[in-house]
């Protein structure tokens, strides 16, 4: 892979990882740039003990942490303020005063199967947008685990948090992306009884 | 230690054998209760003791009126008290039916007999499925064997019904119709003893207790307010109506043609065989495709119209075709219905739909009986044509609906099997059952395999029985898959990119 292509393909993920440590997207962009420069500088030192990408990601994580410290935005390990509460809208479940508390009020509507010709590019756009809307740390967790395919301990290390907290972020991120997909796929496109919807 | 044990194939084999041994008395009880010598010649016997078509209709209506009144409480009784207990009541009722029937010399006593039979039916139907499901889960630790096991039980039942029908026909021909009743009594009594040897699974006792009123209220709300359930319920009800009509009134065509008692046996055996055959065919006919759907509808209506023709052979063939097609239709309706409602009210909705079917059958049976007496069965058959057309229309409306199914990948199931078994072996169960809102929060931990075996068991148990959560799990897996497929193509600003490429070139040159 040519260097140019590598920069294009990896920078998105690197930026999301960086953004999980630093304050602004501008800072994140600078972290990515600094990280690439560090990569270029240290390329000779790359020993091939891990994949090149993982090595690059570690450089991003370290660069971002240093910068965060300089911005005095030290994220206490395990602090997940704003990361609590239900990942699915509680109003979708029956309240404690109702029969069958905690059960679905209305089931999640089924999604069309791939055979039912869903617009793949459109789905991709929805997922990409949802990913961009995520809080930085959730976006980073989702990027590392689901897009890059990292195991939970490696992802946790790059994010500088515990494995458990990493999973909390991941789950919240995934839930939000699922919710976005549900909004797109679950209602109008197709439901399981097309004749019900009629000419509305 | 536990791991090596559970992964040992011999141990799987042991579990299989243990399950078979455990289900043996239950299967025997099913076989004994299927061996009903009197059923094929019932209508013949009834005409012998003074019934005419109208009073047969009246009796069928009485039967239909009582069944739903017992059916719903029987479901509650099975869940709250004991399923084996409910089956024991059923077996006793069956023996009593044969006894009272054999002692009947007039219409009122025989109507009493049919009401006791209604108790058997209400107690028996559905309970077997639930008890087999729980036994499989308790012995194997997963429900994947359920279809195979219930299939075997149904096959035994169907064989027994066929054998009983054939033997009953021969017996009536050789001796009398009355004797078929008395000789059926011991089979019901033996079924009681077989059931007493059956060890009842205890799984359903863990389930949350909900007040009866709340349960019924939720059930009816789901039935009435869920718009897309309406055509499915309609199909279930109309298919049940056609089936009840065939089973209750079908033999009248033989009575009208003055058929010999010996013919009733093979006739009834063939009808009973459709029960087994319909179950086998149900999964194989693609009723969501327009072609098979149209064929089924056209054949059904044609068969119903054939019943208006005064030809016994044609009528028998038409009845068998109708029974087969509407059994398949009703299995499809049941499946769609089960998939469309949450597990907590699934039995309730099914009972409710059954009740509507019976309630509808009351006036229908009454009128059909009257018309049969006044105008003959071949005129009354036009009523069956009407219902068949309506049921075919419902089938078409439900039409292309795909059963969503419960999508849990095989790999997960096999991975879980070990944990689930371990939990069951320990007989320790300190984890509370999960609600849906708790389950959805555990999905990522589950996908990472980080739930402990006990929570994982609860998770899987819940997801398997809950359409909402199984959809949620599947959608989260799809979400992960979509994320994985995302092209990593978010470029840096052009200026930054150019600077980096330049820096890289310099580093190589230096």
HADDOCK unambig.tbl for C-alpha pairs under 7 A between the chains (distance, minus, plus):
assign (segid A and resid 4 and name CA) (segid B and resid 501 and name CA) 6.28 0.50 0.50
assign (segid A and resid 8 and name CA) (segid B and resid 489 and name CA) 6.18 0.50 0.50
assign (segid A and resid 8 and name CA) (segid B and resid 490 and name CA) 6.61 0.50 0.50
assign (segid A and resid 8 and name CA) (segid B and resid 491 and name CA) 5.02 0.50 0.50
assign (segid A and resid 8 and name CA) (segid B and resid 492 and name CA) 6.94 0.50 0.50
assign (segid A and resid 9 and name CA) (segid B and resid 488 and name CA) 5.14 0.50 0.50
assign (segid A and resid 9 and name CA) (segid B and resid 489 and name CA) 5.22 0.50 0.50
assign (segid A and resid 9 and name CA) (segid B and resid 490 and name CA) 6.99 0.50 0.50
assign (segid A and resid 10 and name CA) (segid B and resid 488 and name CA) 6.68 0.50 0.50
assign (segid A and resid 11 and name CA) (segid B and resid 490 and name CA) 6.71 0.50 0.50
assign (segid A and resid 11 and name CA) (segid B and resid 491 and name CA) 6.55 0.50 0.50
assign (segid A and resid 11 and name CA) (segid B and resid 492 and name CA) 6.55 0.50 0.50
assign (segid A and resid 12 and name CA) (segid B and resid 488 and name CA) 6.66 0.50 0.50
assign (segid A and resid 12 and name CA) (segid B and resid 489 and name CA) 6.77 0.50 0.50
assign (segid A and resid 12 and name CA) (segid B and resid 490 and name CA) 4.83 0.50 0.50
assign (segid A and resid 12 and name CA) (segid B and resid 491 and name CA) 6.65 0.50 0.50
assign (segid A and resid 37 and name CA) (segid B and resid 500 and name CA) 6.84 0.50 0.50
assign (segid A and resid 40 and name CA) (segid B and resid 504 and name CA) 5.87 0.50 0.50
assign (segid A and resid 40 and name CA) (segid B and resid 507 and name CA) 6.80 0.50 0.50
assign (segid A and resid 87 and name CA) (segid B and resid 441 and name CA) 6.85 0.50 0.50
assign (segid A and resid 93 and name CA) (segid B and resid 437 and name CA) 6.59 0.50 0.50
assign (segid A and resid 99 and name CA) (segid B and resid 214 and name CA) 5.88 0.50 0.50
assign (segid A and resid 102 and name CA) (segid B and resid 435 and name CA) 5.27 0.50 0.50
assign (segid A and resid 102 and name CA) (segid B and resid 436 and name CA) 5.72 0.50 0.50
assign (segid A and resid 102 and name CA) (segid B and resid 437 and name CA) 5.35 0.50 0.50
assign (segid A and resid 103 and name CA) (segid B and resid 435 and name CA) 5.87 0.50 0.50
assign (segid A and resid 103 and name CA) (segid B and resid 436 and name CA) 4.84 0.50 0.50
assign (segid A and resid 103 and name CA) (segid B and resid 437 and name CA) 6.49 0.50 0.50
assign (segid A and resid 104 and name CA) (segid B and resid 436 and name CA) 6.32 0.50 0.50
assign (segid A and resid 104 and name CA) (segid B and resid 468 and name CA) 6.73 0.50 0.50
assign (segid A and resid 107 and name CA) (segid B and resid 468 and name CA) 4.77 0.50 0.50
assign (segid A and resid 108 and name CA) (segid B and resid 468 and name CA) 5.87 0.50 0.50
assign (segid A and resid 108 and name CA) (segid B and resid 471 and name CA) 6.79 0.50 0.50
assign (segid A and resid 108 and name CA) (segid B and resid 472 and name CA) 6.72 0.50 0.50
assign (segid A and resid 110 and name CA) (segid B and resid 471 and name CA) 6.78 0.50 0.50
assign (segid A and resid 124 and name CA) (segid B and resid 486 and name CA) 6.70 0.50 0.50
assign (segid A and resid 127 and name CA) (segid B and resid 483 and name CA) 6.98 0.50 0.50
assign (segid A and resid 146 and name CA) (segid B and resid 480 and name CA) 5.95 0.50 0.50
assign (segid A and resid 146 and name CA) (segid B and resid 483 and name CA) 6.03 0.50 0.50
assign (segid A and resid 146 and name CA) (segid B and resid 484 and name CA) 5.54 0.50 0.50
assign (segid A and resid 147 and name CA) (segid B and resid 483 and name CA) 5.57 0.50 0.50
assign (segid A and resid 147 and name CA) (segid B and resid 484 and name CA) 4.52 0.50 0.50
assign (segid A and resid 147 and name CA) (segid B and resid 486 and name CA) 6.99 0.50 0.50
assign (segid A and resid 171 and name CA) (segid B and resid 444 and name CA) 5.56 0.50 0.50
assign (segid A and resid 177 and name CA) (segid B and resid 479 and name CA) 6.92 0.50 0.50
assign (segid A and resid 178 and name CA) (segid B and resid 475 and name CA) 6.88 0.50 0.50
assign (segid A and resid 178 and name CA) (segid B and resid 476 and name CA) 6.22 0.50 0.50
assign (segid A and resid 178 and name CA) (segid B and resid 479 and name CA) 5.69 0.50 0.50
assign (segid A and resid 192 and name CA) (segid B and resid 401 and name CA) 5.57 0.50 0.50
assign (segid A and resid 192 and name CA) (segid B and resid 402 and name CA) 6.34 0.50 0.50
assign (segid A and resid 193 and name CA) (segid B and resid 228 and name CA) 6.87 0.50 0.50
assign (segid A and resid 193 and name CA) (segid B and resid 401 and name CA) 5.30 0.50 0.50
assign (segid A and resid 196 and name CA) (segid B and resid 228 and name CA) 6.40 0.50 0.50
